[in-house]
């Protein structure tokens, strides 16, 4: 188990007005994996995603329990195949000790019982090994958004309660299905580029930033406009057709492949 180099990494996020955490507050992560090389890779992945910060690494279930008590992480990346205890058995021990940190399973366990058990224990996500950085990035960013909503929720009515309880399930149910020929990976790349743009983007500018063709960039931008995640304005030049410029309005989460394109 490794401790953070900076003690401030292990402190709880500071709060903004009315106790709502500010967007820039770090989300502390404990990486739990018995393979130190894998743990090193996962740590590097996490630290590439804002506002996540790795506060420690543990190689066994007992080390994980001790680390949570010492470091108070917000999120645990939990492997299931640990040398001393099955990963899911760590979760009820955390709850019994009074720890309310969230858990994201990161494991090679493909058994249906493991997945069902993870759901019963209330994990926020389940990611199969091996995976690429983008696979984890999408899940971390989705978790950060959901966490921010939960922490900032003020319950005034049953509708507020329903929104909290529905959480990610509502997002998944309402997830848009991409048109045939469009990929989730490219859609996420274009969406992220549009979101991070300073102002508006044209299809040509988006293509230059993402590396996709102008025609492809235009198609994805128009799709985001269709589903309400982008606004379109026209810029008139001296001559020729007006240029269509796109501005980000909201995140398209849980993008799903159409049935024909699924493996």
C-alpha positions, 0 to 999 in steps of 0.5 A: 500500500502506498501513501500519497506524496502530498498529504492534501491528496487525502483530504476531503474536498472543500465545499462551495456555497451550501455545501456543494463541492466546486467543480475543481475539487479533486475526487480521491481514488484508491486503486486496488489490484494485486498486480503492481504493474497493472495497478501502476497502469491504472493509476496513470490512467486515472491521473490523466482524467480531471478532477481525479487524483490517486490517493493510494494503491493497495494490493490485497483486500486487507490493505484496501480496508486499511487504506480506506480508513487512512486515506478516505478516498471518494472512489475505489477501483476494485479488482475482484481477484485479490490474494486474500479475499474476493473483492466483492467481500470487501464492500460489506466490510467497508460499509460495516466500518462506516465508509461510504466511498463509491466502488467501481469494479475493474476486473477480468471476472466475466461470470454472471454471478460476479456481475450480479453480486456487484450490482447487489453491492451497489457498485457505480460501474463494472469495467472488464480487463483488459481495457484502454484508457478511453474505456476508463475515461468515459466511465470516470467522467460519467461518474463525476457528473453523476456524483456532482448531481447527487452532492448538489441535490436539494430534495424539495419534492418526490420528483427530486427523490425520483431523480436521485434514485433513478440516477444512471439508470434513467440516463441509460434508458434515455441514451440515444442510438447512433445512426448506422455508420457512426461510431461511439468512439468518434462521437465521443471524440467530436463531442469532447472537442466541441465541449472544450472549444472556446466558443463555436466550431466549424466542421473544418475546424473540428476536423483539424482538431480531431483528425477526422475528415471534414465530411465526418465531422460535419455529420457528427456535429449535425447529429449533436444538433439533431439530438439537442446537444449542439446549437448551430449559427450561421456566419456570413462571409464576403461571398459564398454560402454561410458557414455553419458553426456549432456550439456545445449545449449539453453532454450526450451520455451513454451513446449506444451502438445501433443493434446491427453494429453491435458485435 
